[in-house]
Amino acid sequence: MRYAMHTSDATAATGQGDIRALFGPASGCDVFSQTLVRVAAGYSAERGDPSSDEVLYVLAGAGTATCEGEKHALAPGTAVFAAAGTRWTIEAESEVRTVSVLVHEPEPATGRFAVVDLAAVERGEATAGRQFVLGATPDHGCASVTQFIGLVPPGRAPDHFHTYDEVIYVLDGEGRLFIGGEEAPLGPGSCVHLPARLVHCLANTGDTELRLLGVFRPAGSPAEAYYPDGTLAVVPERS
């Protein structure tokens, strides 16, 4: 399936150091470049793209993010936003592994740099019992996209679509992706690209919560979804 892949199939991005290319323009995802980035313990890596915003999520390791002299702790579950043209560094105390998404041709940012601890963010409610935790958003100066962790309980939601373009990285759990009569298995390290208005279903086939890292544009709510007939999927009210 062209909408799903696994990081084990990723190739090194030429001239980018220890970076593995996932979805991007070469694979039909024109608005994003999704990559895995690793910084070895004891090393520092400078980052920053002159024309693209970056939203990044720490998978493992510990270190420090430094921008314009300000230092921020990095640990699993922290997110970073850097506006186009912003230079910053990752200094690794232990090996730092991250998922980065470059946002091409972004909207003008309202901030330059932000670090968000997702462990301190409250969960929001979505359809079919699903929840989410917001990372980098317009509230942090990131005008183009919303970054979030999706929390999917066991089961399959109805087929639906979104009006935004999205890339996903599976953090934990087991699932399957269903699109147009095709399906693909999902597990930790699986990646998905969902173009706007593509009807799909991402099901949790395991016994525990399926955790997904998503980035979508234009920015908005992860709870917004539509059934194939165009009907808005309404988030149920809690009693």
N, C-alpha and C positions, 0 to 999 in steps of 0.2 A: 504494500500500500504506500503510495507516494506521500501520504499525509503523516506517516509515522516512521520512526527509525530508532535505533538504539545507539548509545554512545560508543559501544564497542565497534560500530561501523564508521565512526567519525575519523576524519583525516586531519593531519596537522595542517594548520593554516600557514602558508608560505610567509616567511619573514616575520612571524609574530611571536617567536619564542615558544614557550610551552602552552600552546593554545590549540584546541581541537574544534574544528568547524562543525556545527550542527546544521540547523536550518538557516538559510540566507538566500540572497538573490540567485545564486547558482542552482538552488533547488526549488525555485519558483516562489520564494518568500521575499518579495521585493522591499517590504517596509522595515524588515528586521534583519539583523545578523546575530544569531544565537550561537554562543560558543562556550566551551569549558575552558577555564583558565586555572592553571596551577602555579603557585609560587612556592619554591622549596624553602625549607626551614633555614633561617639565617640570611635570606636574600631579600632584596627590595626590587619591586617592579614598578616603573612609572607607567601611568595610564592616562588616557585622554584622547578623544578624537576631535579633530578640528571642525567637523561638520555634522556629527551625530551625537545625540544624547546617549548616555549609558545608564542602564539600571542593572545592578549586580546583586547576587544573593550568595552568601557564604554557606557552603555545604559542610565543610569540615575545616578544622585548624583554628589557630589563634594568631592575631597580629594587630597591626595598627594601620588605619587609613589616615593619611596626612594630606591636607589641602590648604595652601596659603598659610602654613605654619600651625594650623589647628589640627590636633590629633584626636582620633576617635577609635575606640576599641572595636576590633572585629572578632566575632565568634560565630559558631554555627547559629543560623537564624537571624543574622543581621543583614540588612539590605543597604545598598548605597545608590544614590543618584548623583550623577555628574553631568552638568549641562555641556553642550557642545563647546569645545574650546577650552574647557577646564582641565588643567593638569593636576594630577594627584598621584600618590604612591601607595602601594601595599607593602608593608614591611612585615615579614612572616616570622613569628616566634617559633611556631611549628608549621609544618606544611599546610598551606591554605589552598583549598579547592573551592572554586566558585562557578556559578553559571552567570554569564554576562549576556545582556541583550543590547546591541547597539540599535538606536532608533534613528533611521535615516530620514533626512529632510524633516526635522522636528519642528513643531510649533515653537515660537519664542518662549524660552523658559522664564519663569518668574523668580527663580533662585538659581544659584550656581552649584551648590553641593549640599548633600544631606545624608546622614546615616540614621537608619531606623532599626530599633530592636523589636522584631515582630513578637517576641515573647511577652512584651508589655502591651500589646494591642488587643483590644477586645474582639471577639468573634462577631461577625455579622451573619444574617440568615439569608439563605437562597432557597430555590425550589427543591422539591423532592428530598427534604431533610438535610440538604447540603449547607455547609457553613463556609465562611471565608475570613481571612485575616489580611488586612491591607498593609502593603509595604510602601514603596515609593508611589506617590500620587501627586495630583496638582497641589495638594496642601503642602507638599515639600518642595514646590517649585517646578515640578515635572509636568509641564502642561500637555504633553503629547500622549502619555500612556498611564495606565494603572497596572501596578505590580501587586500580586496577591498570592497567598497560599490558599488553595481550595481543599476542603475537608469533606470527603465523600464517604457516606456510610455504605455498608454492603447493600447491593441491589442495583437495579437498572432503572434509570429515569426515562421518561418518554423521549423520543427523538425530538430535536429542537435545533434552532440556529441562533446565532448572535449577529448583531449589526456591526460588530467590530472584528478586526483581524487579530489573531491570537497565536502565540507560541507557548507551549507547555513543556515542563520537565517533571517527570514523575520522581518524587522523593522517596515515598514508601508505599507498600501495598501492592496488590495485584488487580489487574483489570483488563478490559478489552475495549477497543475502539471500533465502533460500527459506523460505516459510511457507505451509502449507496449499494447495499448488498455485500460489501466486503467487510472484513474484520481483521484486527491485528491485536496480538497480545501486548499488554503493557505491564511493566514492572520498574523497579528502581533503575534510573538511567535511561528510560524510554523518553523520547521527545515527540511532540505532536505539533503540526502546523494546521490551524483551522482558519482558512480564509473567511471573510465576512459572508454571511448568509449561507454557508455550507451546512446542510442538514446532517446531524451526527448524533451519536450517543456515546458517552464515555461511562462505562459501567464498572462498578466495583464487584469483582468476582471472588474476592477473598472474604475472610472472617473478621478482618480488622479494618480500621479507617484507611482509605486511600488518600494520600497527601500529594498535592500537585502544586508546582510553582508555575504561575501564569503571568504573562505580560500581554496586555492588549491595548489597541488604539482604534478609534479615539478613546480617551480616558472616560471612565464612567463607573457604573456599578457592576461587579461580577454577578449580581443576582439578576441582571436583565437578560431575558431569554424569550424566544418566540417558538411556538409550535409550527410544524410545517405549513399549516394553513394561514400563518401570519398572526394568530391569536397570541396575545401577550401571556406568558407564563407568570402567574401571580404568586408571590411568596405568601404561604399560608400564615395567618395570624396565630400567635401562641395563645392558648387559653389560660 
